[in-house]
Every structure is written in structure tokens, then in C-alpha cells.
Amino acid sequence: MQKYNWNYPTTMWVGENRIKDLGSACKNLNIKKPLLVTDSGLAKSDIIKNALSSLKKEEILVELYSDVVGNPTGTNVNDGVECFKKNDCDGVIAFGGGSGLDVGKAIAFMSGQNLPIWDFEDVGDNWTKANSDKIAPIIAVPTTAGTGSETGRASVILNEDTGVKNIIFHPKFLPSIVILDPILTVGLPPKITAATGMDALAHNLEAYCAPGFHPMADGIALEGMRLINKWLLEAVNNGSNIEARMNMLTAASMGSTAFQKGLGAIHSLSHPVNALNNIHHGLSNAIFMPYVLTFNRDVIENKIIKVCDYLEFKDKSFNGFIDWILDLRKKLNMPHKLSEVIEEKDFKLDRLSKMALDDPSTGGNPKKLTEADMKTMYQHSMSGTLF
């Protein structure tokens, strides 16, 4: 497989076995003692063991922090910062799925700040409160093809005190070097491959549908959706297909690059159930997708028809696109209703709806939303009512 070096939105080292260049990435950024941040499961894998061994052979004094949970918390970040400082680290290697990447980026950021992490929530110009000179350099190595956190300027962190997922933003959250190596995703189970792939689809789709003028983001989002349409099922059904894995990694990075334009209600509805019900983010995005699309239909129909045209669907209509989403979810063995993953007694409609309205993603929805709208979409997703 040919290798490439990309520089949008950041430096990206792309191709099979590029993980072998991790030491070079550290030296490129003058990182002598990195903190490798990952989740506890991945920390036991040969992928991490080999990476640590390789770095030590290159006389890079790497430390490991792996207390990261699936929906990462402020405690994960604070404990990681303590580990970073205790070991006199000078950079972060964020390694893994979205949780490992988000926590790694947040640790690099918070290692130089005095204010609490919540003071940097992505609201207004909160990011200007940060000491930009004290943010440690970041290398990102994704092992899933979903969040695209490796090309993002934010982390999603759960505030345990409020039960709310907060988006923490700063331009320097963007990693300086990204390593996209499809070999690292080969062992990903089909269910996780499917859920993370649908997360990537949600990012590209919502970015494209978001209002505003950003043709670069629109173009990236369209091509990201084309890659997902072509390669997601193959990656799920034949996980050893390196070409499929590479294309899905690329599509995930593209989704995060594109959603600088904005997201929408798919994410607004997802974040609360991820926080309160511990549902996988990609899975919840997949469930909410058709309900949000049909709710927004009157303002996005023409855009969706353009997507159908670009993806060369036979049925180039809004209903044709919805049918594609439903069929894709079915082929991926994904639930159609939220009630298939959350019991009625655990479904706090009023609280979830308020949290969804307050979510930062809500502002990017093509239609202006109210709390009643959020309730409607939640109720439809529980009952399975699309129209």
C-alpha cells in the first residue's frame, strides 16, 4: 500500500504499519518523555505492548496511563494530569478509540492550566482563558474508525457531578501528528466496527446538513459518506480487509474535519443517553439518525437529494436516503428503537430533553429546536415512529 503525508487539518502519517514511525513522531516534536494514554482494555493488548517496547528501544522514556473508561470522565483527566506531572512528561501519545484520544488530548491541555477543566467548555470564548503556551504536544493514534477525535479540536468529557457530557474546546487540542494505520483496527470486533462506522457517518452527515457556508467541509463530508457507503459493510463482514479498514479510518478523520462546520440533533440526543444510560455513542447516533432526519426533512430535503446523487443511489429521493439508512442499520444488526437498549423505567424523558436542548451540538441543527422538539424525537425513537 502506498504511503502518504497529509497536512489538512494537521500532519497525518497514513498507511500500513505507520505505527513503526511513532518514535520518529516523538522526535519530530521533541518529545523525550511522553505519556501514552489509552483505555484499560487496550493497555493489555499486543498493540500497546509493542508500541511501548518500540519506544523504549529508541530510548524514548515512555510512561503509561490507562485509567480511561468508555464514556470518559473528569476524574480520568485529573488522574492523568497527576500522572503526567509526577513523571515529568513533556508530551502525550493519545492512543485508542474516542475515549483514549479525548482523555489524552485533555490531559495534554490541562497539564498547563490552573482553572478547572469545566471552565473551558465550548461556550462563547471560554477557550481564551487557557494558557496556550503550556499545552503539551499531542500525537494521536486511533484504533477505531469512528470519532475522528484525532483531527478534532475538542474532547467530550463527562462531568460526574452534573451527569452532563461537556465539550471542552481549544484550537491546540488538535494533535500535531496523527498516525493512521489500518493494521491497528484489524482486531476490532464487528459490533464495534459497525457502531464506530455509524458514528463517522453521523459526523459527515450532520456536518453536511448544518447551516452556514463552508464548502470545504461540505466536500469532505460528501466524500466521507461515499467512503462509508462503499467500505463500512466490508469492514464489518471482513475485518481483515486492510483496504476497507484504511478507508474507514480516513472517513472517520474526514468526519471530524468536516464537523468544524457544525453537528446537530443526532448528537444532541445522543450525549445525554451516553452520560445517563452508558450507551455507546456510535450506537445511539445510529438509532437517532433516521428520526432526526425525518424531523428536519422540510429544511434538508434538497441537500439529502444531492447526497443521493453523489452516492449514485438508484432512488435519489429523501425517502430513498432514509431507506438506505434503515437498510444499512439492519445489515449491521443494529436496533431500530431506543427502547431496545434502554428500559422504559430508566428513560428520563424530561431530564434527557432538557440536557439535549442545552447540548452544544443543538446550535448546528438545520432547524431551530425547542425542548418539546427534543421530547418528540426521543418519543419517536422509543416507539419506532418515523413519520
C-alpha positions in Angstrom: 0.0 0.0 0.0 1.3 3.4 -0.9 2.1 5.9 1.9 1.0 9.5 2.1 1.7 12.5 4.2 -1.3 14.8 4.6 -1.4 18.3 6.0 -5.1 19.0 6.4 -6.1 19.8 9.0 -2.9 18.6 10.6 0.1 16.5 9.8 -1.1 12.9 9.1 1.1 9.9 8.5 -1.0 7.4 6.7 -0.6 3.8 5.6 0.0 0.2 6.6 2.5 -0.2 9.5 3.0 3.5 10.0 2.8 2.8 13.8 6.5 1.9 13.4 7.1 5.7 12.9 5.8 6.5 16.4 9.3 7.1 17.7 10.0 9.4 14.7 6.9 11.3 15.6 8.1 11.9 19.1 11.5 13.1 17.9 9.9 15.3 15.3 8.0 17.1 18.1 11.0 17.0 20.5 9.0 14.8 23.0 11.5 12.9 25.1 9.2 11.5 27.8 5.7 11.0 26.5 2.7 9.8 28.5 0.9 7.2 26.4 -2.8 7.5 27.3 -5.2 4.6 26.5 -8.0 2.6 28.0 -7.5 -0.3 30.4 -8.6 -3.0 27.8 -6.2 -1.8 25.1 -3.4 -1.4 27.6 -3.2 -5.2 27.9 -3.1 -5.7 24.1 -0.1 -6.6 22.0 -0.6 -3.3 20.1 0.2 -1.2 23.2 2.9 -3.6 24.4 4.7 -3.4 21.1 4.4 0.4 20.9 5.9 0.7 24.4 8.7 -1.7 23.6 9.5 0.0 20.3 9.7 3.5 22.0 11.9 2.2 24.8 14.3 0.6 22.2 14.5 4.1 20.6 15.5 5.4 24.1 12.2 7.3 24.5 11.2 7.2 28.2 7.5 6.5 27.8 5.0 6.3 30.7 1.6 4.6 30.5 -1.7 5.9 31.8 -4.7 3.6 31.1 -7.5 4.5 33.6 -9.9 5.6 30.9 -13.5 4.4 30.7 -15.8 4.2 27.7 -17.6 7.5 28.5 -14.5 9.3 29.8 -14.8 11.4 33.0 -13.3 14.5 34.5 -11.7 12.1 37.1 -9.9 10.2 34.2 -8.5 13.5 33.0 -7.4 14.8 36.5 -5.8 11.5 37.4 -4.0 11.5 34.0 -2.7 15.1 34.6 -1.4 14.0 38.0 0.5 11.1 36.3 1.8 13.4 33.6 3.3 15.8 36.2 4.5 13.1 38.6 6.6 11.6 35.9 7.8 14.9 34.4 6.3 14.1 31.0 6.6 16.5 28.1 4.1 15.3 25.6 1.1 12.9 25.1 0.5 10.0 22.8 -3.3 9.6 22.7 -3.8 6.0 21.7 -7.1 4.1 21.1 -10.7 4.8 20.4 -12.5 8.0 21.1 -12.2 7.7 24.9 -8.4 7.3 24.8 -8.0 10.1 22.3 -10.3 12.5 24.1 -8.7 11.9 27.5 -5.2 12.1 26.1 -5.9 15.4 24.4 -7.5 16.8 27.6 -4.5 15.7 29.7 -2.1 17.5 27.4 -4.3 20.6 27.6 -4.9 20.5 31.3 -1.3 19.8 32.2 -0.6 23.5 31.8 -3.8 25.0 33.2 -4.8 26.3 36.7 -8.6 26.6 36.1 -10.9 23.5 36.3 -11.5 21.7 33.0 -15.2 22.8 33.0 -14.2 26.4 32.7 -13.1 25.6 29.1 -16.4 24.2 27.9 -17.1 25.1 24.3 -19.3 28.1 25.1 -18.5 31.6 23.8 -14.8 32.4 24.1 -14.1 30.2 27.1 -11.1 28.8 25.3 -9.3 32.1 25.6 -9.0 31.6 29.3 -6.4 28.9 28.7 -2.6 29.4 28.9 -1.8 28.3 25.3 1.9 28.3 25.9 1.6 25.5 28.5 -0.3 22.9 26.4 1.8 19.8 25.8 2.3 18.5 22.2 0.0 15.7 21.2 0.4 12.6 18.9 -2.8 10.8 18.1 -3.1 7.1 17.1 -6.7 6.0 16.5 -7.5 2.3 16.8 -11.2 2.7 15.8 -12.7 4.3 12.8 -15.5 6.5 14.3 -15.0 9.5 16.5 -12.3 11.2 14.3 -11.0 12.7 17.6 -7.6 12.7 16.0 -8.5 15.6 13.8 -10.7 17.4 16.3 -10.1 20.5 18.4 -12.2 19.3 21.3 -12.8 16.5 23.8 -16.1 15.2 25.2 -15.8 14.6 28.9 -18.4 13.6 31.4 -18.8 15.8 34.5 -19.7 13.3 37.2 -21.1 16.0 39.4 -23.7 17.1 36.9 -24.2 13.9 34.8 -23.6 16.0 31.7 -21.2 15.4 28.9 -19.3 18.6 28.3 -17.4 19.5 25.1 -14.0 21.1 26.1 -12.5 23.1 23.3 -9.2 24.8 22.4 -7.5 25.1 19.0 -4.4 23.3 20.4 -6.4 20.2 21.2 -5.7 19.4 17.6 -2.9 16.8 17.6 0.4 17.9 15.9 0.9 14.5 14.3 -1.7 11.8 13.5 -0.8 8.2 12.6 -3.5 6.4 10.6 -2.5 2.7 10.5 -5.2 0.3 9.4 -3.4 -2.6 10.9 -4.3 -1.2 14.4 -8.0 -1.6 13.6 -8.0 -5.2 12.2 -8.8 -6.8 15.5 -11.8 -4.6 16.2 -15.0 -6.7 16.7 -17.7 -6.4 14.1 -20.2 -4.8 16.6 -17.7 -2.0 17.5 -16.7 -1.6 13.8 -20.3 -1.1 13.0 -21.1 1.3 15.8 -17.9 3.4 15.2 -18.6 3.4 11.5 -22.1 4.8 12.1 -20.6 7.5 14.3 -18.4 8.5 11.4 -21.4 8.6 9.2 -23.3 10.8 11.7 -20.4 13.2 11.7 -20.2 13.6 8.0 -24.0 13.7 7.5 -24.6 16.3 10.2 -21.7 18.4 9.1 -23.1 18.4 5.5 -26.6 19.3 6.7 -25.5 22.0 9.1 -26.5 25.5 8.0 -23.8 28.0 7.0 -21.3 28.4 4.2 -18.3 26.1 4.4 -17.9 24.4 1.0 -14.6 22.7 2.1 -16.4 21.0 4.9 -19.3 20.1 2.6 -17.0 18.5 0.1 -15.1 16.5 2.7 -18.4 15.3 4.3 -19.8 14.2 0.9 -16.7 12.1 0.1 -16.6 10.8 3.7 -20.2 9.4 3.2 -19.2 7.9 -0.1 -16.3 6.0 1.5 -18.6 4.8 4.3 -21.2 3.6 1.9 -18.6 1.7 -0.1 -16.5 0.2 2.8 -18.4 0.0 6.1 -20.2 -3.3 5.4 -17.0 -4.8 4.1 -15.0 -3.7 7.2 -17.7 -5.3 9.4 -18.0 -8.5 7.4 -14.4 -8.9 6.6 -12.3 -7.3 9.3 -9.0 -8.4 7.8 -9.6 -6.3 4.6 -6.8 -3.7 5.0 -8.2 -1.5 2.2 -11.6 -1.4 3.9 -10.0 -0.6 7.3 -7.9 2.2 5.7 -10.9 3.8 4.0 -13.0 3.7 7.2 -10.1 5.3 9.2 -9.9 8.0 6.5 -13.7 8.6 6.5 -13.7 9.0 10.3 -10.9 11.6 10.2 -12.8 13.4 7.4 -16.0 13.5 9.5 -14.2 15.2 12.4 -12.6 17.6 10.0 -15.9 18.4 8.4 -17.9 19.0 11.6 -16.0 22.1 12.4 -19.0 23.4 10.4 -21.4 22.1 13.0 -23.3 19.0 14.2 -27.0 18.7 15.1 -29.7 16.9 17.0 -28.3 13.4 16.4 -25.5 14.3 18.7 -27.7 16.4 21.0 -29.9 13.4 21.6 -27.0 11.0 21.9 -24.9 12.8 24.5 -27.5 12.7 27.4 -28.2 8.9 26.9 -24.4 8.3 26.7 -24.0 10.1 30.0 -27.0 8.8 31.9 -27.5 5.3 30.4 -24.0 4.5 29.3 -25.0 3.7 25.8 -22.2 3.5 23.2 -22.1 6.8 21.3 -21.9 5.4 17.9 -24.8 3.0 18.6 -27.0 5.9 19.9 -26.1 8.0 16.8 -27.2 5.1 14.6 -30.5 4.8 16.4 -31.4 8.5 16.4 -30.2 9.2 12.8 -33.5 8.5 10.9 -35.7 10.2 13.5 -33.7 13.4 13.3 -33.5 13.3 9.5 -37.3 13.0 9.2 -37.8 15.7 11.8 -35.5 18.0 9.8 -36.9 17.0 6.4 -38.5 20.2 5.3 -35.2 22.1 5.5 -32.7 19.4 4.4 -34.6 17.5 1.7 -32.7 19.2 -1.2 -29.4 18.6 0.5 -30.2 14.9 1.0 -31.2 14.5 -2.6 -27.7 15.9 -3.5 -26.1 13.3 -1.3 -28.2 10.6 -3.0 -26.9 11.9 -6.4 -23.3 11.9 -5.2 -23.6 8.4 -3.8 -25.2 7.2 -7.1 -28.3 5.8 -5.4 -31.0 4.5 -7.8 -33.7 6.2 -5.7 -32.5 9.8 -5.5 -35.1 11.0 -3.0 -35.3 11.8 0.7 -37.3 8.6 1.3 -34.7 6.7 -0.7 -32.0 8.0 1.6 -34.0 7.0 4.7 -34.4 3.6 3.3 -30.7 3.3 2.8 -30.0 4.3 6.5 -32.6 1.7 7.7 -31.2 -1.0 5.4 -27.7 -0.3 6.5 -28.6 -0.5 10.2 -30.4 -3.8 9.5 -27.4 -5.3 7.7 -25.3 -4.2 10.7 -27.7 -5.9 13.1 -28.4 -2.6 14.8 -31.6 -1.8 16.8 -34.3 0.4 15.2 -35.6 1.7 18.5 -34.1 3.3 21.6 -36.4 1.1 23.7 -34.3 -1.9 22.5 -31.3 -0.7 24.5 -33.0 1.4 27.3 -35.7 0.1 29.5 -38.8 2.4 30.0 -38.1 2.7 33.7 -34.6 4.1 33.0 -35.8 6.5 30.4 -36.0 10.0 32.0 -37.7 11.9 29.2 -37.9 15.4 30.8 -34.3 15.3 32.0 -32.9 13.9 28.8 -34.9 16.5 26.7 -33.5 19.5 28.7 -30.0 18.1 28.5 -30.4 17.6 24.8 -31.6 21.2 24.2 -28.7 22.5 26.2 -26.1 20.4 24.3 -23.6 22.5 22.3 -24.5 20.4 19.1 -28.0 21.8 19.1 -27.0 25.1 17.7 -25.8 23.4 14.5 -29.1 21.7 13.8 -30.7 22.8 10.5 -34.0 23.6 12.3 -34.2 25.7 15.5 -35.2 23.4 18.3 -37.2 23.5 21.4 -37.4 21.2 24.4 -40.7 20.0 23.1 -39.0 19.0 19.8 -36.4 17.0 21.7 -39.2 15.2 23.6 -40.9 14.4 20.3 -37.7 12.9 18.8 -37.0 10.9 21.9 -40.5 9.6 22.0 -40.4 8.7 18.3 -37.1 6.9 18.8 -38.6 4.9 21.7 -41.7 3.9 19.8 -40.1 3.5 16.4 -42.3 6.1 14.7 -40.6 7.7 11.8 -43.3 9.7 10.0 
